[in-house]
Amino acid sequence: MLLAIDTATAQVGVAVGVDGAVVGRVELARGQRHAEALAPAIEYLLQATGVRLDQLAGIAVGIGPGLFTGLRVGVTTARVMAQVLRIPIVGVASLDLVAYPLRHTSRLLVAALDARRKEVFWSAYRTVPGGLQRLGDYAVGTPAELVAELEAHGAEVLLAGDGALRYREAFEAVDRVELAGPEFAMPSAGALIELACARFEREEFSRPTEILPLYLRRSDAEIEWERKPA
């Protein structure tokens, strides 16, 4: 039995699954109140599915990129649980969790999450047998920069994620770009179960101390600290 956690966005998502199939999941839109919502969501899900902590064989966590506070809460919780229960852990990029449910498209697939500061995190994928292949590194930039990337590529594009929806006017103005619906706005806890189970089967897990949030830029607090006079 596997427990999956993703708190990279405004959504708190947890799921329980076995053999790649979801047994139960909870997804809550809690803004930035991840610390208040995550533990009760896990407790409720385990009670509702009848799963005990000692039945968990592994932990999976979305590692971002995403919101700093949410990422810290999710990754820290997953690491502590894995250490206490003495079970393996895997980390999966949260952009991958946005893209994976749309893996059957024949178009270029781009996941874009709201990064605040009028920016988005994004990554591009293409369909391959058995799943998706990421094209290039995870990136952060303005919607205009992503628009330029899409125009330069020149392919038919399916764009998903809450960043795509927030700046939809900019993206809808680009030829050959279609936006996925609101149901594909956030990282999927179900996708995390499926992707993590495959990694566990291949024994591609990590020690808790090896799981770190994927930060693509500095936090607001760090920037404000540098702006203060010495």
Beta strands, then each sheet from edge to edge (+ up, - down):
strand 1: 2-6
strand 2: 11-18
strand 3: 21-29
strand 4: 58-62
strand 5: 89-92
strand 6: 108-116
strand 7: 119-128
strand 8: 131-141
strand 9: 157-160
strand 10: 177-179
sheet 1: 3+ 2- 1+ 4+ 5+
sheet 2: 8+ 7- 6+ 9+ 10+
end
